[in-house]
């Protein structure tokens, strides 16, 4: 499986990714950051579907259609709040793993992640990148061929941090 960190607004990745991952909050009803941007870009039907899902617990993942986005699906996951989750590393690892499993179960070839929990949930970027790289590179896919880590264009320091983390685990990514 090929893994690549790129600078791109995840809502603009389009057909490069069959599914995008939403770093959501527990309600799944929209919020700030990536979550708000995805809800806005996907349109009001996303909110209607999310209301039927009864929220999502940290570390878990749930699937919706992508609506106005050019992707097939949105995989919603709730990352840990770094300072209040008793096991933030385990919860964050589960976010990535559960999203990869859903993508694989659907037979998808490509998926794109944001940097989960590193915004308002305050996860330290270096630590989060290492967890993401370890889980993604250690995953044995059935169908997935390409995983993108979408780093918002104004966050070039994060791009380097994720590329360094993926390079650290590159032998297991192949």
C-alpha positions, 0 to 999 in steps of 0.5 A, a space after each residue: 500500500 502506498 502512503 503519501 502526505 500531501 498539502 490539500 484541503 481534504 474536501 478538494 481531493 475529489 476522485 483521487 480518494 474513494 473515501 475521505 475521513 472526517 475528524 468528527 465530534 461525538 455527535 457527528 452533527 458538524 463542528 469546526 475545523 475539518 468537521 465543519 468544512 466537510 459538512 459544509 462541502 457535502 451539504 445538508 443531506 450529510 447532516 440528515 444522514 448523520 442524525 440517524 447514526 446516534 453519534 460515535 464514540 472516540 476511536 470508533 468510525 461510521 460511514 455515510 455517503 459523500 453527497 455533494 463531494 466527489 468522493 463515494 463515502 465519508 468515514 467519520 471518526 472521533 479522535 481522543 481529547 488529548 488531555 481528558 482521554 485516559 488512553 489517547 494513543 490507543 484511541 487515536 490508533 483505533 481511529 485510523 485502524 477502524 477507518 482503514 477496516 471500513 474502507 477495506 470492507 467496502 473494497 475501496 482502493 483509495 482513502 484520505 485522512 486529515 490529521 486526527 485530533 491535532 486541532 481543538 482536541 490538542 493532540 501533540 502533532 509529532 506524537 499523533 503523526 507517529 501513531 498514524 504512520 505506525 497504524 497505516 503502515 502496519 495495516 495489511 490491506 485487502 483492497 486499499 492501494 493508496 492512502 493520502 494524509 491531507 495536510 491543510 496548505 497553511 500547515 507545511 510544518 505538519 507536512 514535514 512531520 507526517 512525511 518524516 513519520 511515514 519514512 520511519 515506518 516505510 519498510 512496513 508500508 510496502 
